[in-house]
């Protein structure tokens, strides 16, 4: 058995959740925040048999989209002159971790 942790952008959370359910996978969703953008994410925890991990990852990948976003970037010019200008960054997609499960019980 494997435990898949998938961190996805909140914009993709519903689509990923629906696709996992349609694929027959149960997932626990946790609200999370991270990255330098401090943007909202959803962390999915999915228990899967070893042979189905690639299918889980494929579902998550298909429904987690990268997109471009402009964020303010502050730069210092001299001692007290700060200016802010937008910088385009890539957001979205998914970060996926797969770990072994030593023991699994549903009580």
N, C-alpha and C positions, 0 to 999 in steps of 0.2 A: 504494500500500500504506500501511496505517496500523498503528501500534502502540498498542494499548489497554492502559493500566495501570489496574487496578481493585483498590482496597484495600477488603477486606471483613473483617468480624468473623470470628474463628476459628469461631464457632458456625455460620456460614453457609458456610464454606469447602467442605465436602464436597458440599453441595447445589449450589453454584455450579459446582464442578469437574465433577460428574456431568452437569449440564445443558449445560455447554459441550461436553463430549465427545459427548453425544447429539445436539447441534446440528452436529457435524462440525468443531468448532474445537479446535485444540491450544493448550494453555496451559502456561506455565511458572509454577510456584508458588514464592514466596519468603516465608519467615517474616519478619514485620516487627512493630514495636512503635511506638505513637505515641499522640498525644492526651494530654490531661492525666490521663487514667485510667491511662496506661502499660499498656494492655491488649494482649493478643496479637491480631495481625491476620495476614491472608494477603494478599500482593500478587500478583495475577495479571498476567502479561505475555502478551498475545494478539496475534498478527499476523493482520491481516484485510485483505481487499480493501476499497477505498473504499466500495463499495455495500453491504457487509455489516456495517458498523460499527454501524448502528442496531439490527440484529438481535442483535449481541453485547451491546450496552448493554441491550436489552430482556431478554435472558436473565439478565444479572447483576442487573438491577433486580427481576425477578420472584422471584429466589431470595435476595436480600439484604434481611432484614427489620429494621426499626427496632424497638427495644424500650426499655422504661423500666428503669432500674436505680438503686438507692439506693447512694450513696457517702458516706463520712464527709467532713464539711467542718469544718475547725477555724477557730474565730473567737476573736479576742483581745478580752477585756474588761478593760481596765486594763493594768497593767504585766506581771503574771505569771499572770493568770487566763485559761487557755485551756479552751475547751469544744469538744466534738466532737458534731455532730448530723448525721443523714443528710440528704442532699439528693438529690432525684430528678433524674436526667439522662437524656437520650435517647442511646442507643448503637445501633450496628449500621448498617444501610443500606450504602451503598457510596460511595466517592469515586473518580471515574473521570476519567482523563486520556487524551486522544487526540492522538498526534503523528504527523507524517509520517515515513515511512521513506525515506531517501535511497538506501540500498542494502540488499539482503537476500540472503544466501547461506546455503545449507545444505551443508556439506562433510562 
